[in-house]
Amino acid sequence: MELPVIDLKEYLAVLNGDPSTEKPGPELIGLCKEVSRVLRETGALLVKDPRCTVEDNDRFIDMMERYFERPVDFKRQQERPALHYQVGVTPEGVEVPRSLVDGEMQEKLKAMPKEFQPATPEGPDRKWRYMWRVGPRPSNTRFQELNSEPVIPEGFPDWKDTMDSWGYKMIAAIEVVAEMAAIGFGLPKDAFTSLMKQGPHLLAPTGSDLRRYGQEGTVFAGYHYDLNFLTIHGRSRFPGLNIWLRNGQKVEVKVPIGCLLIQTGKQIEWLTAGDCIAGMHEVVVTDRTIEAINRASEQNRSLWRVSSTLFSHIASDAVLKPLGHFAESPLASKYPSMCAGEFVEQELAVINLKGSKGEP
């Protein structure tokens, strides 16, 4: 199955005037309904945003390849375990895939048809990650550690400009998709975006060492969902991402050049009372990854697999609860009201990123 590509150009053109007065016509509303349908059925969406160029993505990945290629001792200087690893670097071997610690999830995996089962990780994820906050943070918040100051590594003079530029562009794309999804779900246009203001959005690229772990079947990110609102990625230079559709089918994602991939997180599931569920996914070395490794080796390019991932969040002090007509859903009771920051801290504890030394 190929995921459909939604071009955001039309929506942007209509809303280039005053967003409070412009209203989308029937054709655009149909496109918004397509966005919500695809998110509901697949948990993923490919978009093309004219503001996010191939050159932007390449500039970002080039810099992150240079960073991840630096020695381990250098990278660990940017480690901040006391802040839940929510800023700076997270070394490989820290993030634990949900499928290793969630008994209920393990039972569901055993019941899957063999061809749709995820790869079985041997332990914590074999990937590094760098967390960089994007956008303003609240001056007063109960969740200060989720809104901490960024960490800048030495020897990268363009770090802040590159991170901020790519991060803000991807947040802008997320905001358009969030508006379109809200319209498609029959909610006010700003139902989601109003809750995202001053959220702890994180540009969170991963780095996986294919020279060391480039064997087919190696798991870089075990089967899991994202705890945030919506996740967005630029195109990686090495394939390997698998997603699971709502019907349980496993699909290898192919992101066309110039496109961005968006995935649903747990917070949008909460806000829609499970009408749109958090998408399950994994990153594994496949035969297509091996082909890309061989091409990169021949061309003397970096063998670090970088994902240009950004996690968009609901603001930490905002309340997560089913919105609008979703509050009347028979499933609404499964999604009780709670602060988004409290929800994030609970989720981080499960995947081993909470506490002064990374323990739950």
N, C-alpha and C positions, 0 to 999 in steps of 0.2 A: 504494500500500500504506500502510495506517495502522499505526503501531507500537502494540502493545498497552500498556495502562496497568496497572501493578502497584501495588496499594494496599498500603502497608507496615503498615497499621493492625493487621491480623491477626497478623502476625509480632511486632510490638511488644507487642501485648496478651499473647501467650503468654510472651514473654520479659521481662515486667515484673517478675517475681520474680527469684530468683537465677539468672543466666544459666548457671552451672555445673551446676545440677541440673535445670533445665527442659529437656525434650526436645520438639521439634515432633512432632505427630501426623501420620498419613498424609496428611491434607488439606493441611497446611502443607508437608510434604515435596514434595507434588505442585506446590505454588506455587513452591518453591525450584527444582525441576526445570524449571519454566517459565522462571524467571529465567535459569538457565544455558543453556537452549535458545535463548532470544531473543538473549542476548549472543553465543552461538556463531554463530547464523545471520545476525544483522543487525549485530552490533557496536554496537548502541544499544538503549536501554531507557527507556521513560517510567515514572516512578514518582510516586506521590502520598504525601507524608509529612506527617502532621498537625502535625508540629513545625515545618514550613517553610511559612509563610503567604504569601499574595499581598502582604500589607502589608509583610512582611519584605523581599521581593524589590523592591517599589516603593521602599521607603526607601533601599535600597542603590543602585538604579539612579538615583534622584533625585540622590544625592550624587555619583555618578560622572559624571553629565551635567554637573553644576556644575564638577567638576574638569576634565574634558576640554574644556570651553568656555573655560577660562583660556588666556591667551596662551602661545605656544610657549616664550618665554624663561622664564616661570614654571615650566612643566612640566619643562623640562630641568634645573632645579635638583634634581629628584628622580632624575636619571639616574645609574646606577652601573655603567658598562661594565666596570670592573675586577673586578666580582663577577659577571660573565657575565650581567648584566641580571636576576639572579635575585631581586633586591629593587629597589624603586623603579620608575621608569617606563622603558619601552622606546619610543622615538619611532617614528613611521611610517618605513618605509624601512630598517629594521634586520633584521627577521625575513625570512629567505629561504625561500619554500616549497620543500619537499623535491622537488617535481616539476621545479624549475628546475635542480637540482644532481645529481640521482640518475639516471645514465644508464640503469640497469636499469629504473627506474620509467618513464622516458620511453618505452622500447621497449614496455612493457606498455600504456601509454596509447594508443600508435599502433595497437595490435592490438584495442583496444576497439571495439565498435559505435559509430558516430558519435553516436547519441542518448544514449549512456552516458558519453561522454568529458567530462572536466572542462573548465571554462573555462581558457584559456591566459593566465597572468599575464604582464605586460610587464616585471616586475622584482620587487623586494622588496615585501612586503605593505604596503598603504596603510592600516595601522591602528596606533594606539597601544595599549600594554598597561601595566597597573600590576601589579606583583608584590608581594603581601603574605603573609608567612608566617603559617601558622595552626597552632597547637598547639605543644607543647614540643619543643625540640631537644636532642640528646644533648650532655652536657658534654664528652665526649671523642669526636672523630670525625676520620677522615682527610680529610674533605671539608668543611672549615670554610666555604669560599665558598658552598657550597650550603645552609648553615645560618646565614646572616648575620642581623644585627639589622635590623628593619624601618625603612623611611623614611617619615616623616610630613610631609606638606606643610603649610606655614603657612596659617592662615586657615580651617582645617577642624576646629573643636573637637570635633566628634562622630566624627572619622575613625576613631580606634582602636576605639571602641565599635561603630560600624556595621560596620566590616570584620570585627572579631572575632565579633560576634553572627551575621552571615550566614555567615561562614566556618565557625564551629563547628557551626552547624545543618546545613550541607551535608556536612561531614565525618561527622556523625552519620548522615545518610542513606546516605552511601557505605559506612559500616561495616556497616549493616544489609544493604545489597545484597551486600556482600562476603561476609558470613556466609551469606546465602541462596544465593549463587552457589557457595560452597564446598560446601555441603550438596548442591546440585543436581549438582555435578561429582563427587560421591562422595568428597569430602575431609573431614577434620575441620572442624567449624564455624569454628574459629579459624585455619585454614590460611593465609588471607590476612591477617586482621586482626592476628595476632601479628607479622607481618612489617612491618605499617604503623606500629607504635608508634614514636614520635619520628621519623617520616618527614618529609622536607622539603616538606610539603604547602603548596601555594601558591594563594591566592585571586588570580586573574589576569584581572580584567575587561579587555576590549578596548574601545576607543573608535574609531569610524569616522565621519569627518565627511561626512555625507550632503549637506550644503549644497555642499561642494566636490567630492565624488566620488559624487554621486547618480545618475549616468548608468547606464542598464541595461547589464549586462555587466561593470561594474567589479568587479575581484576584490579583496576585502579580505583574504582568507586563502586562498592558493592550495592546491591539492590536497595533502593531507598526512595523516600519522597523528600521534597524540600519543605522546610517549616515556614517559609515566608509567604508573601502574597503571590507575586509572579516572578519567575526567573527568566533572564534573557541571556543569550549567548551569541557572540559572533561566530563565524565559521572557523573551525579548528583546521590545522594543516594535516592532522592525522585523524581518520575516522575511528569509531569504536563505541559510539553512544547507542544504546538500545533503550526503547521506551515500551511501556505496556499500555495498550488502549483500554478503554473502560470495559470492553468485552473480554479482556484477558489476553488478547493477541499480542505477541511480542513483535516489535518492528524495529529494524535498524534504520536510524535516521540519516538521511542524506541532505545536507544543507547546501542548496545551490549557491554559487558565488554571488556575493552582493546581498545575500539574505541574512536575516536574524532568526534564531529559534527562540520561541517563548514557551515556557512550561508552567503549568498550574502548581501552586504551592498549597500548604495546609490552611493558610489564612483565607484564601478565596473559597476554599471548601467550607470554612466556618461561616463566612458571610453569606453564602448561598445555601446553607443548611444541607450540604452534601449534593446539591444539584450539579455542581461542578466539583469533582473530587481531585485531590492532590495526585499528580501524575507520578507513577513509579518509573524508575530508570536506573541504569547502571552504565559504567564505562569499562569495556573489556578489550583486550588486544584480539583482533579478528584477522582473518586472511586479508581483508582490505587494509587494515593497519599495517600488516607486514609488507604489503605492496608499497605503501606510502613510505615506510621506513627504508626500503631498498632504493626508492627513487631519491629520497633525501640524502642517503649515504653516497650515491653516485654523484650528486650535485654538491656534496660537501656542506650540506645545510645542517642546522641544529637537529638533534634527535630528542629534544624535550617536547613532549606533547603539551601545548598550552591551550587551555580553554579560556576564552574571554568572557567569563561568567559574571553577571550582576544579579544580586538578590534585592528585589524591591520589597519593602516592608510597609505594613500599617504602622503608624506612629505608636511608639511604646506606651504612651499614656492614653491612647484611644481605646475604646471598648470594642472587642470582637464579639459580634452576635449576628444572627441571621438578619438581613436587611429587608425592609419593605415586605412584599408578599411572601418572601421566604420564611418570615417569622411564623406564618400560618402552616408551614409544611409539617406533616406528621413526623418528620425526622428532626424538627427544630430542637426538641428536648435533648438531643445528642450533642448539641452545640451551645452550652451554657455561656452566659455573658462573663467575660473576663478581660482584664487589661491585656493588650497585645504583648507588652513587655513581660508580663508574668507567664504568658503562654510560651514565649520564646525561651525563657529561662528553664521552664519545665522540659522543653524539647531538647535543649542543649545538654541538660543533665543526662538524658538517655544516650546521646551519641558521644559522650565522653569529653565535651568541651567546656564543662562548667566546674568551677572550683579552682583553688590557687595552684594546683599542679595538674589540672586537666582531668581530675577524677570526677565522677558524678557527685 
